[in-house]
Amino acid sequence: MPVVIVNMLSGRDAATKKTLLKKMTAALTSTLAVAPESVRIIIQEMPSEHYGIAGLPVEEYRALKSGSAKKINKKHVGI
C-alpha cells in the first residue's frame, strides 16, 4: 500500500486538489502495478509564512526573484 504525503502551500481550491489526487493515483497505480484502492495520499497544507527558500519567507523570495522586492540584504541570505 503506497502512502504519499504532499506538502504544499495553502491556497489551492478543492477542484485542483481533486485533480492532483486523481493524477497521482493514476501515476502510482501504473508505475507500481497496484490497485487504486491501495493508494493513500495525504495533502498537508501550510501557510506561506511557514515556508522558506534561501533563508527568506517564500513570499519575500518570490518578490525578490520577480524583481518587485525592495532592497534585501542578499549577503545575509546567501543569494
PDB file of N, CA, C and O in Angstrom:
ATOM      1  N   MET A   1       0.852  -1.174   0.000  1.00  0.00           N
ATOM      2  CA  MET A   1       0.000   0.000   0.000  1.00  0.00           C
ATOM      3  C   MET A   1       0.898   1.238   0.000  1.00  0.00           C
ATOM      4  O   MET A   1       1.485   1.571   1.030  1.00  0.00           O
ATOM      5  N   PRO A   2       1.012   1.917  -1.130  1.00  0.00           N
ATOM      6  CA  PRO A   2       1.800   3.150  -1.156  1.00  0.00           C
ATOM      7  C   PRO A   2       1.075   4.288  -0.436  1.00  0.00           C
ATOM      8  O   PRO A   2      -0.132   4.481  -0.584  1.00  0.00           O
ATOM      9  N   VAL A   3       1.851   5.029   0.342  1.00  0.00           N
ATOM     10  CA  VAL A   3       1.342   6.217   1.026  1.00  0.00           C
ATOM     11  C   VAL A   3       2.212   7.388   0.593  1.00  0.00           C
ATOM     12  O   VAL A   3       3.432   7.361   0.753  1.00  0.00           O
ATOM     13  N   VAL A   4       1.577   8.411   0.047  1.00  0.00           N
ATOM     14  CA  VAL A   4       2.296   9.593  -0.425  1.00  0.00           C
ATOM     15  C   VAL A   4       1.821  10.792   0.384  1.00  0.00           C
ATOM     16  O   VAL A   4       0.621  11.000   0.563  1.00  0.00           O
ATOM     17  N   ILE A   5       2.774  11.573   0.869  1.00  0.00           N
ATOM     18  CA  ILE A   5       2.443  12.801   1.592  1.00  0.00           C
ATOM     19  C   ILE A   5       2.873  13.978   0.732  1.00  0.00           C
ATOM     20  O   ILE A   5       4.037  14.082   0.345  1.00  0.00           O
ATOM     21  N   VAL A   6       1.934  14.860   0.436  1.00  0.00           N
ATOM     22  CA  VAL A   6       2.193  16.045  -0.378  1.00  0.00           C
ATOM     23  C   VAL A   6       2.163  17.255   0.546  1.00  0.00           C
ATOM     24  O   VAL A   6       1.128  17.567   1.135  1.00  0.00           O
ATOM     25  N   ASN A   7       3.285  17.930   0.671  1.00  0.00           N
ATOM     26  CA  ASN A   7       3.353  19.181   1.425  1.00  0.00           C
ATOM     27  C   ASN A   7       3.295  20.327   0.431  1.00  0.00           C
ATOM     28  O   ASN A   7       4.105  20.391  -0.494  1.00  0.00           O
ATOM     29  N   MET A   8       2.346  21.231   0.616  1.00  0.00           N
ATOM     30  CA  MET A   8       2.231  22.361  -0.302  1.00  0.00           C
ATOM     31  C   MET A   8       1.661  23.567   0.421  1.00  0.00           C
ATOM     32  O   MET A   8       1.055  23.460   1.487  1.00  0.00           O
ATOM     33  N   LEU A   9       1.876  24.705  -0.191  1.00  0.00           N
ATOM     34  CA  LEU A   9       1.348  25.938   0.371  1.00  0.00           C
ATOM     35  C   LEU A   9      -0.167  25.967   0.256  1.00  0.00           C
ATOM     36  O   LEU A   9      -0.733  25.445  -0.705  1.00  0.00           O
ATOM     37  N   SER A  10      -0.812  26.568   1.221  1.00  0.00           N
ATOM     38  CA  SER A  10      -2.265  26.727   1.210  1.00  0.00           C
ATOM     39  C   SER A  10      -2.689  27.623   0.058  1.00  0.00           C
ATOM     40  O   SER A  10      -1.910  28.433  -0.444  1.00  0.00           O
ATOM     41  N   GLY A  11      -3.941  27.460  -0.349  1.00  0.00           N
ATOM     42  CA  GLY A  11      -4.490  28.385  -1.322  1.00  0.00           C
ATOM     43  C   GLY A  11      -5.085  27.745  -2.563  1.00  0.00           C
ATOM     44  O   GLY A  11      -5.789  28.409  -3.324  1.00  0.00           O
ATOM     45  N   ARG A  12      -4.816  26.478  -2.776  1.00  0.00           N
ATOM     46  CA  ARG A  12      -5.388  25.833  -3.960  1.00  0.00           C
ATOM     47  C   ARG A  12      -6.815  25.397  -3.659  1.00  0.00           C
ATOM     48  O   ARG A  12      -7.132  25.010  -2.534  1.00  0.00           O
ATOM     49  N   ASP A  13      -7.670  25.464  -4.672  1.00  0.00           N
ATOM     50  CA  ASP A  13      -9.072  25.122  -4.451  1.00  0.00           C
ATOM     51  C   ASP A  13      -9.286  23.606  -4.453  1.00  0.00           C
ATOM     52  O   ASP A  13      -8.398  22.838  -4.824  1.00  0.00           O
ATOM     53  N   ALA A  14     -10.486  23.196  -4.029  1.00  0.00           N
ATOM     54  CA  ALA A  14     -10.820  21.776  -3.906  1.00  0.00           C
ATOM     55  C   ALA A  14     -10.726  21.047  -5.243  1.00  0.00           C
ATOM     56  O   ALA A  14     -10.296  19.894  -5.286  1.00  0.00           O
ATOM     57  N   ALA A  15     -11.119  21.697  -6.329  1.00  0.00           N
ATOM     58  CA  ALA A  15     -11.063  21.058  -7.649  1.00  0.00           C
ATOM     59  C   ALA A  15      -9.622  20.744  -8.049  1.00  0.00           C
ATOM     60  O   ALA A  15      -9.350  19.689  -8.622  1.00  0.00           O
ATOM     61  N   THR A  16      -8.713  21.647  -7.750  1.00  0.00           N
ATOM     62  CA  THR A  16      -7.299  21.425  -8.063  1.00  0.00           C
ATOM     63  C   THR A  16      -6.755  20.259  -7.256  1.00  0.00           C
ATOM     64  O   THR A  16      -6.026  19.423  -7.789  1.00  0.00           O
ATOM     65  N   LYS A  17      -7.100  20.195  -5.979  1.00  0.00           N
ATOM     66  CA  LYS A  17      -6.632  19.094  -5.133  1.00  0.00           C
ATOM     67  C   LYS A  17      -7.234  17.764  -5.586  1.00  0.00           C
ATOM     68  O   LYS A  17      -6.566  16.732  -5.532  1.00  0.00           O
ATOM     69  N   LYS A  18      -8.477  17.783  -6.027  1.00  0.00           N
ATOM     70  CA  LYS A  18      -9.115  16.564  -6.535  1.00  0.00           C
ATOM     71  C   LYS A  18      -8.383  16.066  -7.778  1.00  0.00           C
ATOM     72  O   LYS A  18      -8.154  14.865  -7.926  1.00  0.00           O
ATOM     73  N   THR A  19      -8.019  16.978  -8.666  1.00  0.00           N
ATOM     74  CA  THR A  19      -7.254  16.615  -9.864  1.00  0.00           C
ATOM     75  C   THR A  19      -5.899  16.042  -9.477  1.00  0.00           C
ATOM     76  O   THR A  19      -5.456  15.049 -10.054  1.00  0.00           O
ATOM     77  N   LEU A  20      -5.245  16.656  -8.514  1.00  0.00           N
ATOM     78  CA  LEU A  20      -3.962  16.154  -8.023  1.00  0.00           C
ATOM     79  C   LEU A  20      -4.106  14.719  -7.520  1.00  0.00           C
ATOM     80  O   LEU A  20      -3.298  13.857  -7.865  1.00  0.00           O
ATOM     81  N   LEU A  21      -5.122  14.461  -6.713  1.00  0.00           N
ATOM     82  CA  LEU A  21      -5.347  13.117  -6.183  1.00  0.00           C
ATOM     83  C   LEU A  21      -5.563  12.100  -7.299  1.00  0.00           C
ATOM     84  O   LEU A  21      -4.995  11.008  -7.260  1.00  0.00           O
ATOM     85  N   LYS A  22      -6.375  12.445  -8.287  1.00  0.00           N
ATOM     86  CA  LYS A  22      -6.645  11.529  -9.405  1.00  0.00           C
ATOM     87  C   LYS A  22      -5.390  11.233 -10.206  1.00  0.00           C
ATOM     88  O   LYS A  22      -5.105  10.076 -10.515  1.00  0.00           O
ATOM     89  N   LYS A  23      -4.632  12.285 -10.545  1.00  0.00           N
ATOM     90  CA  LYS A  23      -3.442  12.093 -11.375  1.00  0.00           C
ATOM     91  C   LYS A  23      -2.331  11.366 -10.625  1.00  0.00           C
ATOM     92  O   LYS A  23      -1.630  10.539 -11.207  1.00  0.00           O
ATOM     93  N   MET A  24      -2.168  11.664  -9.353  1.00  0.00           N
ATOM     94  CA  MET A  24      -1.156  10.952  -8.574  1.00  0.00           C
ATOM     95  C   MET A  24      -1.530   9.482  -8.417  1.00  0.00           C
ATOM     96  O   MET A  24      -0.672   8.605  -8.516  1.00  0.00           O
ATOM     97  N   THR A  25      -2.799   9.218  -8.176  1.00  0.00           N
ATOM     98  CA  THR A  25      -3.250   7.830  -8.062  1.00  0.00           C
ATOM     99  C   THR A  25      -3.011   7.081  -9.367  1.00  0.00           C
ATOM    100  O   THR A  25      -2.542   5.943  -9.351  1.00  0.00           O
ATOM    101  N   ALA A  26      -3.328   7.705 -10.489  1.00  0.00           N
ATOM    102  CA  ALA A  26      -3.094   7.064 -11.791  1.00  0.00           C
ATOM    103  C   ALA A  26      -1.614   6.773 -12.003  1.00  0.00           C
ATOM    104  O   ALA A  26      -1.252   5.696 -12.476  1.00  0.00           O
ATOM    105  N   ALA A  27      -0.764   7.725 -11.655  1.00  0.00           N
ATOM    106  CA  ALA A  27       0.682   7.529 -11.825  1.00  0.00           C
ATOM    107  C   ALA A  27       1.193   6.405 -10.927  1.00  0.00           C
ATOM    108  O   ALA A  27       2.008   5.589 -11.356  1.00  0.00           O
ATOM    109  N   LEU A  28       0.724   6.363  -9.705  1.00  0.00           N
ATOM    110  CA  LEU A  28       1.173   5.325  -8.775  1.00  0.00           C
ATOM    111  C   LEU A  28       0.681   3.947  -9.186  1.00  0.00           C
ATOM    112  O   LEU A  28       1.433   2.975  -9.112  1.00  0.00           O
ATOM    113  N   THR A  29      -0.570   3.848  -9.615  1.00  0.00           N
ATOM    114  CA  THR A  29      -1.096   2.536 -10.000  1.00  0.00           C
ATOM    115  C   THR A  29      -0.385   1.985 -11.228  1.00  0.00           C
ATOM    116  O   THR A  29      -0.106   0.788 -11.298  1.00  0.00           O
ATOM    117  N   SER A  30      -0.094   2.842 -12.191  1.00  0.00           N
ATOM    118  CA  SER A  30       0.587   2.350 -13.396  1.00  0.00           C
ATOM    119  C   SER A  30       2.066   2.072 -13.145  1.00  0.00           C
ATOM    120  O   SER A  30       2.615   1.120 -13.698  1.00  0.00           O
ATOM    121  N   THR A  31       2.706   2.873 -12.335  1.00  0.00           N
ATOM    122  CA  THR A  31       4.137   2.700 -12.071  1.00  0.00           C
ATOM    123  C   THR A  31       4.411   1.531 -11.130  1.00  0.00           C
ATOM    124  O   THR A  31       5.351   0.763 -11.338  1.00  0.00           O
ATOM    125  N   LEU A  32       3.588   1.402 -10.097  1.00  0.00           N
ATOM    126  CA  LEU A  32       3.832   0.382  -9.077  1.00  0.00           C
ATOM    127  C   LEU A  32       3.000  -0.881  -9.259  1.00  0.00           C
ATOM    128  O   LEU A  32       3.157  -1.842  -8.505  1.00  0.00           O
ATOM    129  N   ALA A  33       2.120  -0.885 -10.249  1.00  0.00           N
ATOM    130  CA  ALA A  33       1.236  -2.030 -10.520  1.00  0.00           C
ATOM    131  C   ALA A  33       0.421  -2.404  -9.274  1.00  0.00           C
ATOM    132  O   ALA A  33       0.394  -3.559  -8.848  1.00  0.00           O
ATOM    133  N   VAL A  34      -0.235  -1.394  -8.709  1.00  0.00           N
ATOM    134  CA  VAL A  34      -1.098  -1.606  -7.549  1.00  0.00           C
ATOM    135  C   VAL A  34      -2.511  -1.142  -7.884  1.00  0.00           C
ATOM    136  O   VAL A  34      -2.718  -0.368  -8.819  1.00  0.00           O
ATOM    137  N   ALA A  35      -3.469  -1.619  -7.117  1.00  0.00           N
ATOM    138  CA  ALA A  35      -4.860  -1.206  -7.312  1.00  0.00           C
ATOM    139  C   ALA A  35      -5.064   0.206  -6.760  1.00  0.00           C
ATOM    140  O   ALA A  35      -4.448   0.579  -5.762  1.00  0.00           O
ATOM    141  N   PRO A  36      -5.925   0.986  -7.408  1.00  0.00           N
ATOM    142  CA  PRO A  36      -6.193   2.344  -6.914  1.00  0.00           C
ATOM    143  C   PRO A  36      -6.659   2.360  -5.453  1.00  0.00           C
ATOM    144  O   PRO A  36      -6.368   3.301  -4.714  1.00  0.00           O
ATOM    145  N   GLU A  37      -7.379   1.319  -5.046  1.00  0.00           N
ATOM    146  CA  GLU A  37      -7.887   1.247  -3.677  1.00  0.00           C
ATOM    147  C   GLU A  37      -6.775   1.134  -2.634  1.00  0.00           C
ATOM    148  O   GLU A  37      -6.995   1.393  -1.451  1.00  0.00           O
ATOM    149  N   SER A  38      -5.588   0.748  -3.078  1.00  0.00           N
ATOM    150  CA  SER A  38      -4.481   0.594  -2.127  1.00  0.00           C
ATOM    151  C   SER A  38      -3.668   1.881  -1.956  1.00  0.00           C
ATOM    152  O   SER A  38      -2.809   1.962  -1.078  1.00  0.00           O
ATOM    153  N   VAL A  39      -3.937   2.871  -2.785  1.00  0.00           N
ATOM    154  CA  VAL A  39      -3.167   4.118  -2.760  1.00  0.00           C
ATOM    155  C   VAL A  39      -3.739   5.066  -1.708  1.00  0.00           C
ATOM    156  O   VAL A  39      -4.947   5.290  -1.644  1.00  0.00           O
ATOM    157  N   ARG A  40      -2.855   5.610  -0.894  1.00  0.00           N
ATOM    158  CA  ARG A  40      -3.230   6.616   0.100  1.00  0.00           C
ATOM    159  C   ARG A  40      -2.421   7.875  -0.175  1.00  0.00           C
ATOM    160  O   ARG A  40      -1.200   7.814  -0.319  1.00  0.00           O
ATOM    161  N   ILE A  41      -3.098   9.014  -0.249  1.00  0.00           N
ATOM    162  CA  ILE A  41      -2.427  10.294  -0.482  1.00  0.00           C
ATOM    163  C   ILE A  41      -2.894  11.267   0.593  1.00  0.00           C
ATOM    164  O   ILE A  41      -4.092  11.451   0.810  1.00  0.00           O
ATOM    165  N   ILE A  42      -1.940  11.876   1.249  1.00  0.00           N
ATOM    166  CA  ILE A  42      -2.228  12.841   2.309  1.00  0.00           C
ATOM    167  C   ILE A  42      -1.734  14.205   1.844  1.00  0.00           C
ATOM    168  O   ILE A  42      -0.554  14.372   1.536  1.00  0.00           O
ATOM    169  N   ILE A  43      -2.629  15.168   1.793  1.00  0.00           N
ATOM    170  CA  ILE A  43      -2.247  16.534   1.426  1.00  0.00           C
ATOM    171  C   ILE A  43      -2.136  17.349   2.708  1.00  0.00           C
ATOM    172  O   ILE A  43      -3.096  17.478   3.467  1.00  0.00           O
ATOM    173  N   GLN A  44      -0.952  17.892   2.932  1.00  0.00           N
ATOM    174  CA  GLN A  44      -0.719  18.754   4.085  1.00  0.00           C
ATOM    175  C   GLN A  44      -0.466  20.161   3.570  1.00  0.00           C
ATOM    176  O   GLN A  44       0.501  20.411   2.850  1.00  0.00           O
ATOM    177  N   GLU A  45      -1.348  21.071   3.949  1.00  0.00           N
ATOM    178  CA  GLU A  45      -1.201  22.457   3.510  1.00  0.00           C
ATOM    179  C   GLU A  45      -0.618  23.304   4.634  1.00  0.00           C
ATOM    180  O   GLU A  45      -0.891  23.080   5.813  1.00  0.00           O
ATOM    181  N   MET A  46       0.186  24.271   4.240  1.00  0.00           N
ATOM    182  CA  MET A  46       0.782  25.167   5.228  1.00  0.00           C
ATOM    183  C   MET A  46       0.678  26.600   4.739  1.00  0.00           C
ATOM    184  O   MET A  46       0.712  26.848   3.534  1.00  0.00           O
ATOM    185  N   PRO A  47       0.552  27.546   5.663  1.00  0.00           N
ATOM    186  CA  PRO A  47       0.533  28.950   5.255  1.00  0.00           C
ATOM    187  C   PRO A  47       1.913  29.357   4.745  1.00  0.00           C
ATOM    188  O   PRO A  47       2.924  28.790   5.159  1.00  0.00           O
ATOM    189  N   SER A  48       1.952  30.325   3.859  1.00  0.00           N
ATOM    190  CA  SER A  48       3.219  30.730   3.242  1.00  0.00           C
ATOM    191  C   SER A  48       4.237  31.219   4.264  1.00  0.00           C
ATOM    192  O   SER A  48       5.440  31.112   4.026  1.00  0.00           O
ATOM    193  N   GLU A  49       3.782  31.753   5.396  1.00  0.00           N
ATOM    194  CA  GLU A  49       4.751  32.220   6.389  1.00  0.00           C
ATOM    195  C   GLU A  49       5.454  31.062   7.110  1.00  0.00           C
ATOM    196  O   GLU A  49       6.395  31.288   7.871  1.00  0.00           O
ATOM    197  N   HIS A  50       5.005  29.836   6.875  1.00  0.00           N
ATOM    198  CA  HIS A  50       5.655  28.659   7.456  1.00  0.00           C
ATOM    199  C   HIS A  50       6.611  27.990   6.472  1.00  0.00           C
ATOM    200  O   HIS A  50       7.085  26.884   6.731  1.00  0.00           O
ATOM    201  N   TYR A  51       6.896  28.634   5.365  1.00  0.00           N
ATOM    202  CA  TYR A  51       7.721  28.034   4.313  1.00  0.00           C
ATOM    203  C   TYR A  51       8.773  29.036   3.869  1.00  0.00           C
ATOM    204  O   TYR A  51       8.470  30.207   3.643  1.00  0.00           O
ATOM    205  N   GLY A  52      10.007  28.573   3.747  1.00  0.00           N
ATOM    206  CA  GLY A  52      11.076  29.477   3.347  1.00  0.00           C
ATOM    207  C   GLY A  52      11.956  28.888   2.262  1.00  0.00           C
ATOM    208  O   GLY A  52      12.062  27.670   2.119  1.00  0.00           O
ATOM    209  N   ILE A  53      12.584  29.768   1.502  1.00  0.00           N
ATOM    210  CA  ILE A  53      13.541  29.397   0.463  1.00  0.00           C
ATOM    211  C   ILE A  53      14.743  30.313   0.614  1.00  0.00           C
ATOM    212  O   ILE A  53      14.590  31.532   0.695  1.00  0.00           O
ATOM    213  N   ALA A  54      15.926  29.742   0.651  1.00  0.00           N
ATOM    214  CA  ALA A  54      17.175  30.512   0.705  1.00  0.00           C
ATOM    215  C   ALA A  54      17.203  31.501   1.871  1.00  0.00           C
ATOM    216  O   ALA A  54      17.724  32.609   1.742  1.00  0.00           O
ATOM    217  N   GLY A  55      16.642  31.094   2.999  1.00  0.00           N
ATOM    218  CA  GLY A  55      16.687  31.936   4.183  1.00  0.00           C
ATOM    219  C   GLY A  55      15.650  33.034   4.242  1.00  0.00           C
ATOM    220  O   GLY A  55      15.715  33.902   5.113  1.00  0.00           O
ATOM    221  N   LEU A  56      14.692  33.013   3.329  1.00  0.00           N
ATOM    222  CA  LEU A  56      13.649  34.042   3.290  1.00  0.00           C
ATOM    223  C   LEU A  56      12.274  33.395   3.336  1.00  0.00           C
ATOM    224  O   LEU A  56      12.111  32.262   2.882  1.00  0.00           O
ATOM    225  N   PRO A  57      11.270  34.103   3.885  1.00  0.00           N
ATOM    226  CA  PRO A  57       9.900  33.630   3.723  1.00  0.00           C
ATOM    227  C   PRO A  57       9.586  33.524   2.226  1.00  0.00           C
ATOM    228  O   PRO A  57      10.059  34.344   1.439  1.00  0.00           O
ATOM    229  N   VAL A  58       8.809  32.542   1.834  1.00  0.00           N
ATOM    230  CA  VAL A  58       8.591  32.264   0.412  1.00  0.00           C
ATOM    231  C   VAL A  58       8.073  33.480  -0.358  1.00  0.00           C
ATOM    232  O   VAL A  58       8.488  33.705  -1.494  1.00  0.00           O
ATOM    233  N   GLU A  59       7.178  34.263   0.236  1.00  0.00           N
ATOM    234  CA  GLU A  59       6.641  35.431  -0.471  1.00  0.00           C
ATOM    235  C   GLU A  59       7.732  36.464  -0.733  1.00  0.00           C
ATOM    236  O   GLU A  59       7.764  37.085  -1.795  1.00  0.00           O
ATOM    237  N   GLU A  60       8.619  36.642   0.234  1.00  0.00           N
ATOM    238  CA  GLU A  60       9.722  37.584   0.067  1.00  0.00           C
ATOM    239  C   GLU A  60      10.692  37.078  -1.010  1.00  0.00           C
ATOM    240  O   GLU A  60      11.182  37.856  -1.829  1.00  0.00           O
ATOM    241  N   TYR A  61      10.957  35.787  -0.998  1.00  0.00           N
ATOM    242  CA  TYR A  61      11.841  35.188  -2.004  1.00  0.00           C
ATOM    243  C   TYR A  61      11.258  35.356  -3.408  1.00  0.00           C
ATOM    244  O   TYR A  61      11.965  35.734  -4.342  1.00  0.00           O
ATOM    245  N   ARG A  62       9.960  35.072  -3.543  1.00  0.00           N
ATOM    246  CA  ARG A  62       9.303  35.221  -4.854  1.00  0.00           C
ATOM    247  C   ARG A  62       9.367  36.667  -5.334  1.00  0.00           C
ATOM    248  O   ARG A  62       9.618  36.926  -6.512  1.00  0.00           O
ATOM    249  N   ALA A  63       9.139  37.607  -4.421  1.00  0.00           N
ATOM    250  CA  ALA A  63       9.201  39.023  -4.788  1.00  0.00           C
ATOM    251  C   ALA A  63      10.607  39.389  -5.242  1.00  0.00           C
ATOM    252  O   ALA A  63      10.778  40.128  -6.212  1.00  0.00           O
ATOM    253  N   LEU A  64      11.601  38.880  -4.551  1.00  0.00           N
ATOM    254  CA  LEU A  64      12.992  39.142  -4.919  1.00  0.00           C
ATOM    255  C   LEU A  64      13.292  38.595  -6.310  1.00  0.00           C
ATOM    256  O   LEU A  64      13.905  39.274  -7.133  1.00  0.00           O
ATOM    257  N   LYS A  65      12.858  37.370  -6.565  1.00  0.00           N
ATOM    258  CA  LYS A  65      13.123  36.741  -7.862  1.00  0.00           C
ATOM    259  C   LYS A  65      12.376  37.436  -9.000  1.00  0.00           C
ATOM    260  O   LYS A  65      12.845  37.447 -10.138  1.00  0.00           O
ATOM    261  N   SER A  66      11.218  38.014  -8.692  1.00  0.00           N
ATOM    262  CA  SER A  66      10.448  38.694  -9.736  1.00  0.00           C
ATOM    263  C   SER A  66      10.908  40.131  -9.941  1.00  0.00           C
ATOM    264  O   SER A  66      10.485  40.798 -10.885  1.00  0.00           O
ATOM    265  N   GLY A  67      11.784  40.605  -9.046  1.00  0.00           N
ATOM    266  CA  GLY A  67      12.286  41.967  -9.171  1.00  0.00           C
ATOM    267  C   GLY A  67      11.398  43.013  -8.542  1.00  0.00           C
ATOM    268  O   GLY A  67      11.682  44.205  -8.653  1.00  0.00           O
ATOM    269  N   SER A  68      10.319  42.597  -7.879  1.00  0.00           N
ATOM    270  CA  SER A  68       9.402  43.577  -7.305  1.00  0.00           C
ATOM    271  C   SER A  68       9.709  43.885  -5.844  1.00  0.00           C
ATOM    272  O   SER A  68       9.051  44.733  -5.240  1.00  0.00           O
ATOM    273  N   ALA A  69      10.687  43.215  -5.277  1.00  0.00           N
ATOM    274  CA  ALA A  69      11.008  43.452  -3.868  1.00  0.00           C
ATOM    275  C   ALA A  69      11.870  44.686  -3.704  1.00  0.00           C
ATOM    276  O   ALA A  69      12.653  45.047  -4.583  1.00  0.00           O
ATOM    277  N   LYS A  70      11.707  45.323  -2.560  1.00  0.00           N
ATOM    278  CA  LYS A  70      12.617  46.398  -2.204  1.00  0.00           C
ATOM    279  C   LYS A  70      13.953  45.756  -1.880  1.00  0.00           C
ATOM    280  O   LYS A  70      14.053  44.533  -1.774  1.00  0.00           O
ATOM    281  N   LYS A  71      14.953  46.561  -1.726  1.00  0.00           N
ATOM    282  CA  LYS A  71      16.301  46.058  -1.490  1.00  0.00           C
ATOM    283  C   LYS A  71      16.332  45.096  -0.296  1.00  0.00           C
ATOM    284  O   LYS A  71      15.886  45.428   0.802  1.00  0.00           O
ATOM    285  N   ILE A  72      16.869  43.901  -0.540  1.00  0.00           N
ATOM    286  CA  ILE A  72      17.015  42.890   0.501  1.00  0.00           C
ATOM    287  C   ILE A  72      18.493  42.613   0.664  1.00  0.00           C
ATOM    288  O   ILE A  72      19.238  42.609  -0.316  1.00  0.00           O
ATOM    289  N   ASN A  73      18.922  42.386   1.876  1.00  0.00           N
ATOM    290  CA  ASN A  73      20.325  42.116   2.145  1.00  0.00           C
ATOM    291  C   ASN A  73      20.688  40.738   1.596  1.00  0.00           C
ATOM    292  O   ASN A  73      20.555  39.733   2.294  1.00  0.00           O
ATOM    293  N   LYS A  74      21.146  40.694   0.347  1.00  0.00           N
ATOM    294  CA  LYS A  74      21.454  39.430  -0.309  1.00  0.00           C
ATOM    295  C   LYS A  74      22.614  38.707   0.358  1.00  0.00           C
ATOM    296  O   LYS A  74      22.640  37.476   0.389  1.00  0.00           O
ATOM    297  N   LYS A  75      23.563  39.447   0.887  1.00  0.00           N
ATOM    298  CA  LYS A  75      24.699  38.819   1.554  1.00  0.00           C
ATOM    299  C   LYS A  75      24.215  38.009   2.755  1.00  0.00           C
ATOM    300  O   LYS A  75      24.718  36.917   3.018  1.00  0.00           O
ATOM    301  N   HIS A  76      23.247  38.544   3.474  1.00  0.00           N
ATOM    302  CA  HIS A  76      22.729  37.878   4.666  1.00  0.00           C
ATOM    303  C   HIS A  76      22.062  36.550   4.321  1.00  0.00           C
ATOM    304  O   HIS A  76      22.234  35.568   5.044  1.00  0.00           O
ATOM    305  N   VAL A  77      21.309  36.506   3.236  1.00  0.00           N
ATOM    306  CA  VAL A  77      20.566  35.293   2.901  1.00  0.00           C
ATOM    307  C   VAL A  77      21.328  34.370   1.968  1.00  0.00           C
ATOM    308  O   VAL A  77      20.846  33.281   1.659  1.00  0.00           O
ATOM    309  N   GLY A  78      22.486  34.771   1.517  1.00  0.00           N
ATOM    310  CA  GLY A  78      23.303  33.901   0.693  1.00  0.00           C
ATOM    311  C   GLY A  78      22.849  33.748  -0.744  1.00  0.00           C
ATOM    312  O   GLY A  78      23.114  32.721  -1.369  1.00  0.00           O
ATOM    313  N   ILE A  79      22.177  34.740  -1.272  1.00  0.00           N
ATOM    314  CA  ILE A  79      21.730  34.672  -2.669  1.00  0.00           C
ATOM    315  C   ILE A  79      22.719  35.419  -3.535  1.00  0.00           C
ATOM    316  O   ILE A  79      22.543  35.492  -4.751  1.00  0.00           O
TER     317      ILE A  79
END
